[in-house]
Structure formats: C-alpha cells, structure tokens
Amino acid sequence: MNTIVEILSAAKEAFIAADFDRVVALLVPMTSNSKREVAGTACYISGLAYTAQKKTAHAFEIFQKGVDLRHTDPALYEGYGASLQLNSRYDDAEKIYMTGIEICGRVPTLLSHWATIELIRGNASHAEDLLKEALSNNSRDYMGWTNLGNLHQIKGHYRDAVESYKEALKYEPHYDGAISNLLLTSNYTKLTREETFEAHTFYGSSIQPIALRPFVARKPGMKIRVAYLSGDFKTHSVSYFFAPVLQFHTRDEFEIYCYSDVYAPDPVTLRFQSQADKWRDIARMPDEDVAAMIREDGIDILVDLAGHCGSKRLSLYRAKPAPIQVTWIGYPNTMGIPEMQYRIVDTITDPVGDSDRFYTEELIRLNGPFLCYMPSNDIPEITELPAKTNGFFTFGSCNNLAKLSDETIQIWSQLLTALPDAKLKMKSKPLKDTATAEEVLQRFESAGINRDRITLEGHRSSNRDHLSFYNDVDIDLDTFPYNGTTTTCE
C-alpha cells in the first residue's frame, strides 16, 4: 500500500468499520509529510477518529493542524466544532464555526451546527434565523429540518414542529431522530389517544432494524443478566429515578450491566459506573457494534430508559439483541416498535381495562408507583411560604416550555382571574430568549392576564439554584395534557 489514494481508501474503509486505531495509524503520518491538500484530508479523518475514541486532546490538536493547513475547507471547521461541542465546550465550538463562516462563507452545515449551540443556550430566536438561512441554501438537509422542528417544539409551536419533522423524513425516511421527535411532539397536542397510537405504530414500525449475529448460548446456573441502556447516566432527570434502582438492585439472582451512551461523563456517571456489575461505554459506537456487544455479553433482559425522548438506538431495539426487551421511565407513551415487548407502568398512569389497547407493548403494572425518586443531596433549606410575607399567593412552574399548551394557559389564567392579587413565576431555559418570553407574555395577555403579574426566567446554573426557585412559590402548577414528572417530584 504505497500510493496516497490507496492509503486514504484504506483509512476510509477502516473508519466505516469503526477501526479507529487503524485510521489513526494510517493517516496521522500523512498529516506531516504530505502535500497541503492531502494533509488536510488526513487531519479531518484523523480528527473524526480521535473524536470517536474520545481522545479529545488529540482531536483538537489534529483539527487545528488541519485548519492551519487547509483553512478554506468548511468540513474541517465542522468536524473541529462538533468535537468541541460534544465535550460541552460550546464557546470554543462557536468560535470555530464563526471562523469557518468568516473564511468559507455561510455554509449551511456550519450555520446549522452553530444553531444547535444556540438552542442549547436557550437563544431560540438566533437559532431559528440560522436554521432558516441554512435551509434556504440546502432545503434537503434532513438534520437542519429536524433541528428546526426541535426549536418549534421547544417553543410550543406543535404544528410547525410536526411539519419540519415531516420535511426531514421526506429526505431521510428512516431517520429515527426526526421520527422520535415527531412522536414526542404528538404527546403535547390535542390528538386523541387513538390518533397518537396510530402515529406511534406507523412511524415506529418504519424504523429500520440492523443485522444481528446469533445469540450466545447461556451457561447453566448463570445469573439473569439485566442491562440498562441510556444516554442519561449523568446529571439528568432520568438519573434521579434510576439511581435507587441501581443502588438497591437484587444481586443474588441478577447481574447488572449498564450500557452508557454518555459522551461527556460527570460525577453521576462515575457513581453509576462504580455501582454496576459491568459498565459498557457505547457512546460513539455504531448500533451494529453495540448489538454485537449485547449478544456477546449474553444479556437476558434489555431495558430502555429513553423511549422517543432523545434515544439514538431505535434501530438496535428493532433488531432485538436480547431475548426480552423492556421500556421504562423515559417516555410517557408506547414506542410503537413491535420488538419492544414490555412496558413498566402502574395502575395510576395506566388504569386496568383502559390503557392496554393503546400500547404495542404488554403492560407490566407495579404494585405502587412505576418509579422511585431519589433527590440530589444538594438541596437548599426550605423557607416559609412567601404568601406569609407577600400577602398574596405566588403560583409557579418549572416545566419544559413545550408543555405549556393553550389549554394549560387558559386554566392558569382562570385561576389568576379568580385571585386578582396572585402572581405567577415560570422558569424554563427557552425563556432566556427575549422573543420567546415576549410570546409567552402575549399568550397570557390574550387570556386576559396583565404581564405585570407574570415573572419569567431562564435556566439556573446549578441544581441547588434551580430548587431554590420553589422557595419563592406557594403553590406549584402542573401542565397538561403532558404532565410533569421530575418537576412534580421536586
């Protein structure tokens, strides 16, 4: 293998096969001893390989070298920025995208990536401008349409969100990111349960399964191997409900595996890792390799903790890498995937005789709540009711803004009308955006409530600061038809 073309071809084949060590071995030497254009390409592919291996320092160094060598290639800025973004270095990623745009022009992919950072920060208006500009230059970008749908969903524009996801699926019919977000949005709308169920079964069955190796034969006497798969083994709402299960799991009959899809681990990740019998880091691994690992580990029961809330592994579940598959906690509806056999619920979330027909899964009802909440240790002191000092009631909500349906606003407005001295405080990340906050105020004004009675704020940096919000509230309000879960427990 002597020619540059042969080396690049072999490296690309190795990358597709997820053999990242071979990619690096083939290409890193070329980043120093090749012509500028070839070296730039080698830097780009090597940077992606290092990113996939989570060798962040090497990735940043090689991408920077590529930018220095071939500074007019937008792909290098895209790869460099994405690597920084995956490591939560949003300010640095933004600088890279902006530099790429300044040098290469307003390339749609760079605009779209920049928009995702603005969405994370809660700057919805600027994100929307960037996405619309990107899509005006490349209307077939299914990722761009999906991101625009996510933005509309966050702001509660359900019809626009659904239309954006459908546009994405027009260009990539089996893209599970658009499918999941479309189905998630359906829970916020006025659709009947029959209509929502039909949507889930239609789109869930359209997800393409991957190819699988045969099952690994079990040895007699082995413990039952239960595996939990999630991208939320970190500081996240799901972790408050998974923590007590992992900590107090019966170990005499069961062996507990955790398949962690977390790219940037935090202290919660490390705690979970120490409590699992076996820990598998699957972030950046393709579905085929994860499925093979599940088969090789001899997993008996595979438990999904995400459903359509941000899951990237729907094709894997469709392939059924474990004999028994269960969904729990992460999603309030059926997954609509024929291969997902069971769903853990209770008699309050899903009353006997009423709910079963709306699920493709068989419902397993626990005797008691379907979840158990273990709060953070970082909790502020609980203060007196603010009404004792203020002389009026303060209502509050920290729910996701997407849950703020028109019906919810109407009922809350009737409450505020009945108590003319009462006020309402709301906290949600998108409310940081001035235009989004103004839109919410106008919705309440249309329902007859003066904006002076409403206080809006965005994200608070720490969990302790977040929970201190409740010290300024007398009575917390829930949303509907999509209710709170973590906020309810808080």
Disulfide bonds with the S-S distance in Angstrom:
none
